[in-house]
Amino acid sequence: MRKINLLFVILQMEMGGAERLVYDIIKGLDFNRFNPSVAWIFGKNEPLSEYKELNIPLYQIPKTGRIDFHTMKQFEVLINEKQIDIVNAHHFMSFVYLFYGCKVKNKIKLIYTEHSEWEIEKIGFKWRLLSKYLLGKIDKIVCVNDQITKLVEKKFNIYPPKVVTIRNGVVQLKNENSEYKEEIKREIGIEHGQKTIGIVANFRKVKNHIHLLKAFADLLKLYRNVKLIFIGQGFENDLENTEEQIRNFVVEKNINEYVRFLGYRNDVYRILSIIDIFCLVSLKEGTPISLLEAMSAGIPVIGTNVEGIKEIIQHGKNGYLVDVNSTNDLTNRLFKLLTNDEIRSTYGLKSKELANKNYSLEHCIRKYQNLFQEIYRMNLRPSL
């Protein structure tokens, strides 16, 4: 059997959760069976260094208009010229823009992966009616958790076997020695003996950084031997960009010496090795890769009690769930973990256990590979 030509389509060439998942899947694919490639719609013209290092074809298919038929045509041409067998579109917009090229013009297999409940919830009535028809024509819908699967089935009246759940997976991170950790701390300005609180999330309103920052400012009134580490960036043309607001708040509160802005990092795993508490305080989520990576690194976690986070954090076992509006609760939970080494250690071990058991990257990749092969075989016909 010849290799299967795969095209993964992501919304942006920026390393968010979906982009990280696609990168990890491709990196773990059996290249003896698959020829992967990636296309993206928004973001920078130049691919990320991580994607370049995969040494696979990369294509930018930019969208400029509100409903850009030219983008659809470009995908049609790309699929035809590169003899793509299966397209895996990540997020709803990608799926919509791939339908024409896959199902109308080229008659090839289309798999749509959805990462968040809120993206489905915000689809209006007219688009929902159209989407119900389109989704009925594609080959498989993959959802990253059971809650999204149930929502898709209900919202579009689509039932198994068309909809499947494949949980996101992350690499199992090893425990680093103290010398390695001290080197990283010196590199980013963390003093010996200082505790660290970290968040990995690009600066967007939905990530709710301001909630964590307000709680941290209150925490400093109780406990000062700590630094807050932001990993992520804001994007210039993004209307949801909150980076300036966050930086201004730090200046206004005069807490610059306690906050580190590390921007985009392609070595998040290194920084996680020196984080004592990981926070993700989003207003809504899918299945956040950053949270799973923190757990895999053996870090106790605190997150908001919202869909996508509350299914991962076991309150009182590997961390805490807090209300999206309760600054006091978040401050108190941070203080408790910072000042109780035993609880912090116990929760960290439980985080690692849960991540390795429920969110194995190897398992995730294996399920995607099996799905690609299953879908591809549906194209084959026995010879006469």
QUITAUR-V49142 format. One record per helix or strand. SS is the DSSP state (hx for helix, st for strand). FROM is the first residue (numbers start at 1). TO is the last residue. If there is no record, write none. Layout:
BEGIN
ss = (SS/SS)
from = (FROM/FROM)
to = (TO/TO)
END
This chain:
BEGIN
ss = (st/hx/st/hx/st/hx/st/hx/st/hx/hx/st/hx/st/st/hx/st/st/hx/hx/st/st/hx/hx/st/hx/st/hx/st/st/st/hx/hx/st/hx)
from = (4/17/34/49/57/69/86/92/109/117/125/140/146/163/170/178/195/204/205/209/226/241/243/256/259/268/277/289/300/315/319/327/341/360/361)
to = (12/28/42/53/60/81/90/105/114/121/137/143/156/165/170/188/200/204/207/219/231/241/252/258/261/272/280/296/304/315/322/339/358/360/377)
END
